[in-house]
Amino acid sequence: MTDQQINSTREQPGTSSGGGLWLIIVLALVVAGIISPILRGPPGLILSIPLVLAALFVSIGFYTVQPNQTVALTVFGNYKGSDRITGLRWVPFWYGRKKVSLRVRNVTSEALKVNDQRGNPIEIAANIVWHVADSAQALFDVDDYTAFVNIQIETALRETARQYAYDHAADGEPTLRDDADIVGARLREDLQVRVAVAGVAVDEAHLMHLAYAPEIAGAMLKRQQAEAVIAARQKIVAGAVGMVEMALEQLSQRGVVELDEERKASMVSNLLVVLCADREVQPVVNTGTLYG
C-alpha cells in the first residue's frame, strides 16, 4: 500500500440537525431576551444578556445545502463527515463547514502542440465532462481539485496523443483522425486514473480540435492531395481494364471483327489511353488500313 492510499480521506455521512427546530429556539431566545427586562426590570436585563448571547451562538451554526451540493464538516481540523441533505441545516458553532459542488462540469482544454506516434507535430484539444464524486478527497487529498483536474487533463491528452498516429496507421491501428471514439475512450480511462486521488469522476472525453501543426500543414496537405490522386487513378485504371476486357470479349463473341494479337494490342492501347486520359479525346480519322 502506498503513502497516497494510506493518507486518503473517504467521504462519510456527517452528523447534523434540521435547521427548523433550531430556528424556533433562536427566535424564542431573542424574544425572551427582549421581554425579560420589560417584565423584571434591572434583574431581567442581567438575564437577557446570556439569552441574547446564546441566540447568537446558536445562530452561527446555521447553513444551507442546495441540490447537488455537499458540506464537509470539521472540528478543529478533524473531518467529521459530509452533509448532503438539502435545506436549512444546523451544527454546533465550533464546527467548520466547507461547501463542495457536485454539479457536472464541462471543460474544453486549450489546443496543445504535441507529437503523434510518428513524431509529427499536431495540435489537439479535448472536451472533458466531470464531477466531484467524493467531497472529502476533493477537499483534503489535493490542494485545489479544480486546478488539479485541469492540469491532469493536459497531461492525459498529451500522453494519449502520443499513442496514436494522426492518420494512415500501420496494420489497421486506430488513428486520431478516423477513430475518435476509441481515442476518447482511451483518454477518459487515462484521465480517470489520474484524477481518482481527487475524488473526481470523468463522465465523458471527446476530441474537439485536431490538426497538423502550421509548420507541416502545407506539406501534409500536398501529401493528402497526392494520395487522393493516386487512389482516383487506381480506380480509373481498374475500371478501364475491365471495360477493355469486356469490349474484346463482346467483339469476339459477336464476330464483329477478327483481331490478331497485334490488333488486340493496338486496340487495348488506344482504349486505355481514351479511358484513362484526363482530357477529352481528339478524334483522328484514319483513311488507310490499320497498318497504314
KEFI-738024 format. One record per residue (C-alpha): x, y, z; residue number from 1. Coordinates in Angstrom, 1 decimal. Layout:
<sites>
site east:X; north:Y; up:Z; resi:NUM;
...
</sites>
This chain:
<sites>
site east:0.0; north:0.0; up:0.0; resi:1;
site east:1.4; north:3.4; up:-1.0; resi:2;
site east:1.5; north:6.5; up:1.2; resi:3;
site east:-1.1; north:8.1; up:-1.0; resi:4;
site east:-3.6; north:5.3; up:-0.2; resi:5;
site east:-2.8; north:5.4; up:3.5; resi:6;
site east:-3.5; north:9.1; up:3.7; resi:7;
site east:-6.6; north:9.0; up:1.5; resi:8;
site east:-9.7; north:10.5; up:3.1; resi:9;
site east:-13.0; north:9.0; up:2.2; resi:10;
site east:-16.4; north:10.7; up:2.4; resi:11;
site east:-18.7; north:9.6; up:5.1; resi:12;
site east:-22.1; north:10.9; up:6.3; resi:13;
site east:-21.9; north:13.9; up:8.7; resi:14;
site east:-23.9; north:14.4; up:11.8; resi:15;
site east:-26.1; north:17.4; up:11.7; resi:16;
site east:-29.7; north:18.6; up:12.5; resi:17;
site east:-32.5; north:20.1; up:10.7; resi:18;
site east:-32.5; north:23.9; up:11.0; resi:19;
site east:-36.2; north:24.4; up:11.5; resi:20;
site east:-36.3; north:23.5; up:15.2; resi:21;
site east:-33.1; north:25.4; up:16.0; resi:22;
site east:-34.5; north:28.5; up:14.2; resi:23;
site east:-37.5; north:28.4; up:16.6; resi:24;
site east:-35.2; north:28.1; up:19.5; resi:25;
site east:-33.2; north:31.1; up:18.4; resi:26;
site east:-36.4; north:33.2; up:18.0; resi:27;
site east:-37.5; north:32.1; up:21.4; resi:28;
site east:-34.2; north:33.1; up:23.0; resi:29;
site east:-34.3; north:36.5; up:21.3; resi:30;
site east:-37.9; north:37.2; up:22.3; resi:31;
site east:-37.1; north:36.1; up:25.9; resi:32;
site east:-34.1; north:38.4; up:26.0; resi:33;
site east:-36.2; north:41.3; up:24.8; resi:34;
site east:-39.1; north:40.7; up:27.1; resi:35;
site east:-37.1; north:39.9; up:30.3; resi:36;
site east:-36.0; north:43.5; up:31.0; resi:37;
site east:-39.5; north:44.7; up:30.4; resi:38;
site east:-41.1; north:42.3; up:32.8; resi:39;
site east:-38.5; north:42.1; up:35.5; resi:40;
site east:-36.7; north:45.4; up:35.3; resi:41;
site east:-32.9; north:45.5; up:36.1; resi:42;
site east:-32.7; north:41.9; up:37.2; resi:43;
site east:-34.3; north:40.9; up:33.9; resi:44;
site east:-31.7; north:42.9; up:32.0; resi:45;
site east:-28.9; north:40.8; up:33.6; resi:46;
site east:-30.8; north:37.7; up:32.4; resi:47;
site east:-31.4; north:39.0; up:28.9; resi:48;
site east:-27.6; north:39.2; up:28.1; resi:49;
site east:-26.9; north:35.5; up:28.3; resi:50;
site east:-30.1; north:34.8; up:26.4; resi:51;
site east:-29.1; north:37.0; up:23.5; resi:52;
site east:-25.6; north:35.6; up:23.5; resi:53;
site east:-27.0; north:32.1; up:23.5; resi:54;
site east:-29.2; north:33.0; up:20.5; resi:55;
site east:-26.1; north:34.5; up:18.7; resi:56;
site east:-24.0; north:31.3; up:19.2; resi:57;
site east:-26.8; north:29.1; up:18.1; resi:58;
site east:-27.5; north:31.1; up:15.0; resi:59;
site east:-23.8; north:30.8; up:14.0; resi:60;
site east:-24.4; north:27.0; up:13.4; resi:61;
site east:-27.0; north:27.5; up:10.6; resi:62;
site east:-26.1; north:26.7; up:6.9; resi:63;
site east:-27.9; north:25.7; up:3.8; resi:64;
site east:-27.4; north:22.8; up:1.4; resi:65;
site east:-28.6; north:23.2; up:-2.2; resi:66;
site east:-29.3; north:20.3; up:-4.6; resi:67;
site east:-26.2; north:18.7; up:-6.0; resi:68;
site east:-24.1; north:20.2; up:-3.2; resi:69;
site east:-22.4; north:18.8; up:-0.1; resi:70;
site east:-21.0; north:20.4; up:3.0; resi:71;
site east:-17.9; north:19.0; up:4.6; resi:72;
site east:-17.9; north:19.3; up:8.4; resi:73;
site east:-14.7; north:19.6; up:10.5; resi:74;
site east:-14.0; north:20.1; up:14.2; resi:75;
site east:-10.6; north:21.6; up:15.0; resi:76;
site east:-9.2; north:20.2; up:11.7; resi:77;
site east:-10.6; north:16.7; up:12.1; resi:78;
site east:-13.0; north:15.6; up:9.3; resi:79;
site east:-16.4; north:14.6; up:10.8; resi:80;
site east:-18.3; north:13.8; up:7.6; resi:81;
site east:-20.2; north:15.4; up:4.8; resi:82;
site east:-23.8; north:16.6; up:4.8; resi:83;
site east:-25.8; north:16.0; up:1.5; resi:84;
site east:-29.3; north:16.6; up:2.9; resi:85;
site east:-30.7; north:19.7; up:1.2; resi:86;
site east:-32.3; north:22.6; up:3.1; resi:87;
site east:-31.6; north:24.5; up:6.2; resi:88;
site east:-29.2; north:22.6; up:8.5; resi:89;
site east:-27.5; north:23.2; up:11.8; resi:90;
site east:-24.4; north:22.1; up:13.7; resi:91;
site east:-22.7; north:23.5; up:16.8; resi:92;
site east:-20.9; north:26.7; up:16.2; resi:93;
site east:-17.5; north:25.2; up:16.7; resi:94;
site east:-18.0; north:23.0; up:13.6; resi:95;
site east:-16.2; north:24.2; up:10.4; resi:96;
site east:-18.2; north:24.0; up:7.2; resi:97;
site east:-16.9; north:23.8; up:3.6; resi:98;
site east:-19.3; north:23.6; up:0.6; resi:99;
site east:-18.4; north:21.5; up:-2.4; resi:100;
site east:-20.4; north:21.5; up:-5.7; resi:101;
site east:-21.4; north:18.1; up:-7.0; resi:102;
site east:-22.7; north:19.5; up:-10.3; resi:103;
site east:-21.4; north:18.3; up:-13.6; resi:104;
site east:-18.7; north:20.5; up:-15.1; resi:105;
site east:-17.7; north:20.9; up:-18.7; resi:106;
site east:-14.1; north:21.8; up:-19.6; resi:107;
site east:-12.6; north:22.4; up:-23.0; resi:108;
site east:-8.8; north:22.3; up:-22.9; resi:109;
site east:-6.6; north:24.7; up:-24.8; resi:110;
site east:-5.1; north:23.5; up:-28.1; resi:111;
site east:-1.9; north:21.7; up:-27.3; resi:112;
site east:1.0; north:21.2; up:-29.6; resi:113;
site east:2.3; north:17.6; up:-29.3; resi:114;
site east:3.9; north:14.9; up:-31.4; resi:115;
site east:1.8; north:11.9; up:-32.6; resi:116;
site east:3.0; north:8.3; up:-32.7; resi:117;
site east:5.1; north:9.0; up:-35.8; resi:118;
site east:6.6; north:12.2; up:-34.4; resi:119;
site east:4.6; north:14.6; up:-36.5; resi:120;
site east:3.8; north:17.8; up:-34.7; resi:121;
site east:0.0; north:18.2; up:-34.3; resi:122;
site east:-2.5; north:20.5; up:-32.5; resi:123;
site east:-5.1; north:18.8; up:-30.3; resi:124;
site east:-7.7; north:19.8; up:-27.8; resi:125;
site east:-10.4; north:17.9; up:-25.9; resi:126;
site east:-13.7; north:18.4; up:-24.1; resi:127;
site east:-14.0; north:16.8; up:-20.7; resi:128;
site east:-17.2; north:16.3; up:-18.6; resi:129;
site east:-16.5; north:15.6; up:-14.9; resi:130;
site east:-18.0; north:15.9; up:-11.4; resi:131;
site east:-16.9; north:15.5; up:-7.8; resi:132;
site east:-17.8; north:12.1; up:-6.5; resi:133;
site east:-16.1; north:12.2; up:-3.1; resi:134;
site east:-16.1; north:15.6; up:-1.4; resi:135;
site east:-13.6; north:14.5; up:1.3; resi:136;
site east:-11.0; north:13.5; up:-1.2; resi:137;
site east:-11.6; north:16.7; up:-3.3; resi:138;
site east:-11.0; north:18.9; up:-0.2; resi:139;
site east:-8.4; north:17.1; up:1.8; resi:140;
site east:-6.3; north:14.9; up:-0.6; resi:141;
site east:-5.4; north:17.7; up:-3.1; resi:142;
site east:-4.6; north:21.3; up:-2.6; resi:143;
site east:-7.1; north:22.7; up:-5.3; resi:144;
site east:-9.1; north:20.0; up:-7.0; resi:145;
site east:-10.2; north:22.2; up:-9.9; resi:146;
site east:-6.7; north:23.3; up:-10.8; resi:147;
site east:-5.5; north:19.7; up:-10.3; resi:148;
site east:-8.1; north:18.4; up:-12.8; resi:149;
site east:-7.2; north:21.0; up:-15.4; resi:150;
site east:-3.5; north:20.1; up:-15.2; resi:151;
site east:-4.3; north:16.3; up:-15.4; resi:152;
site east:-6.5; north:16.9; up:-18.5; resi:153;
site east:-3.5; north:18.4; up:-20.3; resi:154;
site east:-1.2; north:15.7; up:-19.1; resi:155;
site east:-3.5; north:12.9; up:-20.1; resi:156;
site east:-4.3; north:14.5; up:-23.5; resi:157;
site east:-0.5; north:14.7; up:-24.3; resi:158;
site east:0.0; north:11.1; up:-23.3; resi:159;
site east:-2.9; north:9.9; up:-25.3; resi:160;
site east:-1.9; north:11.8; up:-28.5; resi:161;
site east:1.5; north:10.1; up:-28.4; resi:162;
site east:-0.1; north:6.7; up:-28.6; resi:163;
site east:-1.7; north:7.2; up:-32.0; resi:164;
site east:-0.8; north:8.4; up:-35.4; resi:165;
site east:-2.7; north:11.3; up:-36.9; resi:166;
site east:-3.8; north:9.2; up:-39.9; resi:167;
site east:-2.7; north:6.2; up:-42.0; resi:168;
site east:-1.5; north:3.9; up:-39.2; resi:169;
site east:0.1; north:0.6; up:-40.0; resi:170;
site east:-1.7; north:-2.7; up:-39.7; resi:171;
site east:-5.1; north:-1.1; up:-39.2; resi:172;
site east:-4.2; north:0.5; up:-35.9; resi:173;
site east:-6.6; north:3.3; up:-34.7; resi:174;
site east:-5.8; north:6.9; up:-35.6; resi:175;
site east:-6.6; north:10.2; up:-34.1; resi:176;
site east:-8.5; north:11.4; up:-37.2; resi:177;
site east:-10.5; north:8.3; up:-38.0; resi:178;
site east:-11.1; north:6.7; up:-34.6; resi:179;
site east:-12.3; north:9.5; up:-32.4; resi:180;
site east:-14.4; north:7.2; up:-30.2; resi:181;
site east:-11.5; north:4.8; up:-29.4; resi:182;
site east:-9.2; north:7.7; up:-28.7; resi:183;
site east:-11.8; north:9.4; up:-26.5; resi:184;
site east:-12.4; north:6.2; up:-24.5; resi:185;
site east:-8.6; north:5.9; up:-24.0; resi:186;
site east:-8.4; north:9.5; up:-22.9; resi:187;
site east:-11.2; north:9.0; up:-20.4; resi:188;
site east:-9.6; north:5.9; up:-18.9; resi:189;
site east:-6.2; north:7.5; up:-18.5; resi:190;
site east:-7.7; north:10.7; up:-17.1; resi:191;
site east:-9.9; north:8.8; up:-14.6; resi:192;
site east:-6.8; north:7.0; up:-13.2; resi:193;
site east:-5.0; north:10.4; up:-12.8; resi:194;
site east:-7.8; north:12.3; up:-11.0; resi:195;
site east:-9.1; north:9.4; up:-8.8; resi:196;
site east:-7.0; north:10.7; up:-6.0; resi:197;
site east:-9.0; north:13.9; up:-6.0; resi:198;
site east:-12.4; north:12.1; up:-5.7; resi:199;
site east:-13.3; north:13.2; up:-9.3; resi:200;
site east:-15.3; north:11.1; up:-11.8; resi:201;
site east:-14.8; north:11.6; up:-15.5; resi:202;
site east:-18.1; north:11.2; up:-17.4; resi:203;
site east:-17.1; north:11.9; up:-21.0; resi:204;
site east:-14.0; north:12.7; up:-23.0; resi:205;
site east:-14.0; north:13.8; up:-26.7; resi:206;
site east:-11.6; north:15.4; up:-29.1; resi:207;
site east:-12.6; north:18.9; up:-30.0; resi:208;
site east:-9.8; north:20.0; up:-32.2; resi:209;
site east:-7.3; north:18.1; up:-34.3; resi:210;
site east:-4.9; north:19.5; up:-37.0; resi:211;
site east:-1.4; north:19.3; up:-38.2; resi:212;
site east:0.9; north:22.0; up:-36.7; resi:213;
site east:1.3; north:25.0; up:-39.1; resi:214;
site east:4.9; north:24.2; up:-39.9; resi:215;
site east:4.0; north:20.9; up:-41.6; resi:216;
site east:0.3; north:21.6; up:-42.5; resi:217;
site east:1.2; north:22.6; up:-46.1; resi:218;
site east:3.4; north:19.5; up:-46.7; resi:219;
site east:0.8; north:17.2; up:-45.3; resi:220;
site east:-1.9; north:18.8; up:-47.5; resi:221;
site east:0.2; north:18.1; up:-50.6; resi:222;
site east:0.6; north:14.5; up:-49.4; resi:223;
site east:-3.1; north:14.0; up:-48.9; resi:224;
site east:-3.8; north:15.5; up:-52.3; resi:225;
site east:-1.2; north:13.2; up:-53.9; resi:226;
site east:-2.7; north:10.2; up:-52.1; resi:227;
site east:-6.2; north:11.2; up:-53.3; resi:228;
site east:-5.0; north:11.5; up:-56.9; resi:229;
site east:-3.3; north:8.1; up:-56.7; resi:230;
site east:-6.4; north:6.5; up:-55.3; resi:231;
site east:-8.5; north:8.0; up:-58.0; resi:232;
site east:-6.1; north:6.9; up:-60.7; resi:233;
site east:-6.1; north:3.4; up:-59.4; resi:234;
site east:-9.9; north:3.2; up:-59.6; resi:235;
site east:-9.8; north:4.7; up:-63.1; resi:236;
site east:-7.3; north:2.2; up:-64.4; resi:237;
site east:-9.1; north:-0.7; up:-62.8; resi:238;
site east:-12.3; north:0.4; up:-64.4; resi:239;
site east:-10.6; north:0.9; up:-67.8; resi:240;
site east:-9.1; north:-2.6; up:-67.8; resi:241;
site east:-12.5; north:-4.1; up:-67.0; resi:242;
site east:-14.1; north:-2.1; up:-69.8; resi:243;
site east:-11.4; north:-3.1; up:-72.4; resi:244;
site east:-11.7; north:-6.7; up:-71.3; resi:245;
site east:-15.4; north:-6.6; up:-71.8; resi:246;
site east:-15.1; north:-4.9; up:-75.2; resi:247;
site east:-12.7; north:-7.5; up:-76.5; resi:248;
site east:-14.9; north:-10.3; up:-75.2; resi:249;
site east:-18.1; north:-8.9; up:-76.8; resi:250;
site east:-16.3; north:-8.3; up:-80.1; resi:251;
site east:-15.1; north:-11.9; up:-80.1; resi:252;
site east:-18.5; north:-13.4; up:-79.2; resi:253;
site east:-20.5; north:-11.4; up:-81.7; resi:254;
site east:-17.9; north:-11.9; up:-84.5; resi:255;
site east:-17.9; north:-8.2; up:-85.4; resi:256;
site east:-14.2; north:-8.3; up:-86.4; resi:257;
site east:-11.4; north:-10.8; up:-86.3; resi:258;
site east:-8.4; north:-9.4; up:-84.4; resi:259;
site east:-5.0; north:-10.9; up:-84.3; resi:260;
site east:-2.7; north:-10.3; up:-81.3; resi:261;
site east:-1.1; north:-7.2; up:-82.8; resi:262;
site east:-4.5; north:-5.6; up:-83.5; resi:263;
site east:-5.7; north:-6.6; up:-80.0; resi:264;
site east:-2.7; north:-4.9; up:-78.5; resi:265;
site east:-3.3; north:-1.7; up:-80.6; resi:266;
site east:-7.0; north:-1.6; up:-79.6; resi:267;
site east:-6.1; north:-2.2; up:-75.9; resi:268;
site east:-3.5; north:0.6; up:-76.1; resi:269;
site east:-6.0; north:3.0; up:-77.7; resi:270;
site east:-8.8; north:2.2; up:-75.4; resi:271;
site east:-6.7; north:2.6; up:-72.3; resi:272;
site east:-5.4; north:6.0; up:-73.5; resi:273;
site east:-9.0; north:7.1; up:-74.1; resi:274;
site east:-10.4; north:5.8; up:-70.8; resi:275;
site east:-7.5; north:6.9; up:-68.6; resi:276;
site east:-6.8; north:10.3; up:-70.1; resi:277;
site east:-7.8; north:13.4; up:-68.0; resi:278;
site east:-8.6; north:15.3; up:-71.2; resi:279;
site east:-11.3; north:15.0; up:-73.8; resi:280;
site east:-10.4; north:12.7; up:-76.7; resi:281;
site east:-9.4; north:14.3; up:-80.0; resi:282;
site east:-10.7; north:12.1; up:-82.9; resi:283;
site east:-8.3; north:11.1; up:-85.7; resi:284;
site east:-9.7; north:9.8; up:-89.0; resi:285;
site east:-7.6; north:7.0; up:-90.5; resi:286;
site east:-8.2; north:6.7; up:-94.2; resi:287;
site east:-5.9; north:3.8; up:-94.7; resi:288;
site east:-5.6; north:0.4; up:-93.2; resi:289;
site east:-4.8; north:-0.5; up:-89.7; resi:290;
site east:-1.2; north:-0.9; up:-90.7; resi:291;
site east:-1.2; north:2.3; up:-92.8; resi:292;
</sites>
